Amino acid sequence: MKKVIRQGVHRSREKPMKLAKKLLQIREALQLSQNGLIAELGLDEVIKQRNVSAWERGYREPNLLTLIKYARAANICLDVLIDDEYDLPVELPPKKTYHPH
Protein backbone atom coordinates (compact mmCIF):
# COMPACT_ATOMS: atom_id res chain seq x y z
CA MET A 1 0.00 0.00 0.00
CA LYS A 2 1.33 3.42 -1.00
CA LYS A 3 1.30 6.14 1.55
CA VAL A 4 0.11 9.43 0.10
CA ILE A 5 1.52 12.53 1.66
CA ARG A 6 -0.50 15.63 0.99
CA GLN A 7 1.24 18.90 0.82
CA GLY A 8 -0.63 21.60 2.67
CA VAL A 9 -2.05 24.29 0.49
CA HIS A 10 -0.45 27.52 1.52
CA ARG A 11 -2.43 30.57 0.64
CA SER A 12 -0.91 33.89 1.31
CA ARG A 13 -3.15 36.21 3.23
CA GLU A 14 -4.10 39.60 1.98
CA LYS A 15 -1.69 42.25 3.11
CA PRO A 16 -2.89 45.68 4.06
CA MET A 17 -1.52 47.79 1.23
CA LYS A 18 -1.55 51.08 3.16
CA LEU A 19 -0.02 49.75 6.39
CA ALA A 20 3.57 50.79 5.70
CA LYS A 21 2.51 54.32 4.80
CA LYS A 22 0.35 54.58 7.92
CA LEU A 23 3.17 53.38 10.18
CA LEU A 24 5.46 56.04 8.75
CA GLN A 25 2.75 58.71 9.09
CA ILE A 26 2.24 57.81 12.74
CA ARG A 27 5.94 58.00 13.54
CA GLU A 28 6.24 61.35 11.77
CA ALA A 29 3.09 62.71 13.45
CA LEU A 30 4.57 61.74 16.81
CA GLN A 31 7.78 63.52 15.74
CA LEU A 32 9.93 60.52 16.63
CA SER A 33 13.01 58.99 15.09
CA GLN A 34 12.89 55.26 14.49
CA ASN A 35 14.85 54.68 17.70
CA GLY A 36 12.59 57.14 19.50
CA LEU A 37 9.55 55.19 18.33
CA ILE A 38 11.05 51.95 19.62
CA ALA A 39 11.49 53.57 23.04
CA GLU A 40 8.07 55.29 23.00
CA LEU A 41 6.21 52.08 22.17
CA GLY A 42 8.21 50.10 24.71
CA LEU A 43 9.19 47.58 22.08
CA ASP A 44 11.37 44.64 22.95
CA GLU A 45 15.09 45.30 22.90
CA VAL A 46 15.33 42.88 19.98
CA ILE A 47 13.47 45.36 17.75
CA LYS A 48 16.04 47.37 15.89
CA GLN A 49 15.89 50.42 13.69
CA ARG A 50 16.16 48.15 10.64
CA ASN A 51 12.89 46.44 11.66
CA VAL A 52 11.04 49.76 11.82
CA SER A 53 12.55 50.72 8.48
CA ALA A 54 11.38 47.42 6.94
CA TRP A 55 7.86 47.98 8.31
CA GLU A 56 7.72 51.52 6.93
CA ARG A 57 8.89 50.35 3.51
CA GLY A 58 6.44 47.47 3.38
CA TYR A 59 9.09 44.74 3.34
CA ARG A 60 7.85 43.24 6.60
CA GLU A 61 4.92 43.66 8.96
CA PRO A 62 5.04 44.11 12.71
CA ASN A 63 3.34 41.53 14.87
CA LEU A 64 -0.14 42.11 16.26
CA LEU A 65 1.03 43.34 19.66
CA THR A 66 3.24 45.93 18.00
CA LEU A 67 0.35 47.07 15.79
CA ILE A 68 -1.77 47.52 18.91
CA LYS A 69 0.98 49.67 20.44
CA TYR A 70 1.11 51.81 17.28
CA ALA A 71 -2.68 52.28 17.37
CA ARG A 72 -2.65 53.24 21.05
CA ALA A 73 0.21 55.70 20.55
CA ALA A 74 -1.71 57.33 17.69
CA ASN A 75 -5.04 57.29 19.60
CA ILE A 76 -6.77 55.42 16.78
CA CYS A 77 -8.54 52.09 16.68
CA LEU A 78 -6.75 49.11 15.20
CA ASP A 79 -9.25 49.00 12.31
CA VAL A 80 -8.03 52.38 11.08
CA LEU A 81 -4.45 51.18 11.17
CA ILE A 82 -4.82 47.89 9.33
CA ASP A 83 -7.92 48.31 7.17
CA ASP A 84 -7.18 49.83 3.77
CA GLU A 85 -10.72 51.22 3.62
CA TYR A 86 -9.74 53.82 6.22
CA ASP A 87 -7.17 56.56 6.06
CA LEU A 88 -5.50 58.06 9.07
CA PRO A 89 -7.03 61.32 10.23
CA VAL A 90 -5.17 64.41 9.01
CA GLU A 91 -4.09 65.06 12.59
CA LEU A 92 -3.83 62.33 15.16
CA PRO A 93 -6.47 62.71 17.88
CA PRO A 94 -5.01 64.10 21.11
CA LYS A 95 -6.75 61.65 23.45
CA LYS A 96 -9.96 60.13 22.20
CA THR A 97 -9.59 57.07 19.99
CA TYR A 98 -10.64 57.80 16.43
CA HIS A 99 -13.35 55.45 15.14
CA PRO A 100 -14.55 56.24 11.61
CA HIS A 101 -17.67 54.08 11.94
C-alpha positions as CSV (number, residue, x, y, z in Angstrom):
1,M,0.0,0.0,0.0
2,K,1.3,3.4,-1.0
3,K,1.3,6.1,1.5
4,V,0.1,9.4,0.1
5,I,1.5,12.5,1.7
6,R,-0.5,15.6,1.0
7,Q,1.2,18.9,0.8
8,G,-0.6,21.6,2.7
9,V,-2.1,24.3,0.5
10,H,-0.5,27.5,1.5
11,R,-2.4,30.6,0.6
12,S,-0.9,33.9,1.3
13,R,-3.1,36.2,3.2
14,E,-4.1,39.6,2.0
15,K,-1.7,42.2,3.1
16,P,-2.9,45.7,4.1
17,M,-1.5,47.8,1.2
18,K,-1.5,51.1,3.2
19,L,0.0,49.7,6.4
20,A,3.6,50.8,5.7
21,K,2.5,54.3,4.8
22,K,0.3,54.6,7.9
23,L,3.2,53.4,10.2
24,L,5.5,56.0,8.7
25,Q,2.7,58.7,9.1
26,I,2.2,57.8,12.7
27,R,5.9,58.0,13.5
28,E,6.2,61.3,11.8
29,A,3.1,62.7,13.5
30,L,4.6,61.7,16.8
31,Q,7.8,63.5,15.7
32,L,9.9,60.5,16.6
33,S,13.0,59.0,15.1
34,Q,12.9,55.3,14.5
35,N,14.9,54.7,17.7
36,G,12.6,57.1,19.5
37,L,9.6,55.2,18.3
38,I,11.1,51.9,19.6
39,A,11.5,53.6,23.0
40,E,8.1,55.3,23.0
41,L,6.2,52.1,22.2
42,G,8.2,50.1,24.7
43,L,9.2,47.6,22.1
44,D,11.4,44.6,23.0
45,E,15.1,45.3,22.9
46,V,15.3,42.9,20.0
47,I,13.5,45.4,17.8
48,K,16.0,47.4,15.9
49,Q,15.9,50.4,13.7
50,R,16.2,48.2,10.6
51,N,12.9,46.4,11.7
52,V,11.0,49.8,11.8
53,S,12.5,50.7,8.5
54,A,11.4,47.4,6.9
55,W,7.9,48.0,8.3
56,E,7.7,51.5,6.9
57,R,8.9,50.4,3.5
58,G,6.4,47.5,3.4
59,Y,9.1,44.7,3.3
60,R,7.8,43.2,6.6
61,E,4.9,43.7,9.0
62,P,5.0,44.1,12.7
63,N,3.3,41.5,14.9
64,L,-0.1,42.1,16.3
65,L,1.0,43.3,19.7
66,T,3.2,45.9,18.0
67,L,0.4,47.1,15.8
68,I,-1.8,47.5,18.9
69,K,1.0,49.7,20.4
70,Y,1.1,51.8,17.3
71,A,-2.7,52.3,17.4
72,R,-2.7,53.2,21.0
73,A,0.2,55.7,20.6
74,A,-1.7,57.3,17.7
75,N,-5.0,57.3,19.6
76,I,-6.8,55.4,16.8
77,C,-8.5,52.1,16.7
78,L,-6.8,49.1,15.2
79,D,-9.2,49.0,12.3
80,V,-8.0,52.4,11.1
81,L,-4.4,51.2,11.2
82,I,-4.8,47.9,9.3
83,D,-7.9,48.3,7.2
84,D,-7.2,49.8,3.8
85,E,-10.7,51.2,3.6
86,Y,-9.7,53.8,6.2
87,D,-7.2,56.6,6.1
88,L,-5.5,58.1,9.1
89,P,-7.0,61.3,10.2
90,V,-5.2,64.4,9.0
91,E,-4.1,65.1,12.6
92,L,-3.8,62.3,15.2
93,P,-6.5,62.7,17.9
94,P,-5.0,64.1,21.1
95,K,-6.7,61.6,23.5
96,K,-10.0,60.1,22.2
97,T,-9.6,57.1,20.0
98,Y,-10.6,57.8,16.4
99,H,-13.3,55.4,15.1
100,P,-14.6,56.2,11.6
101,H,-17.7,54.1,11.9
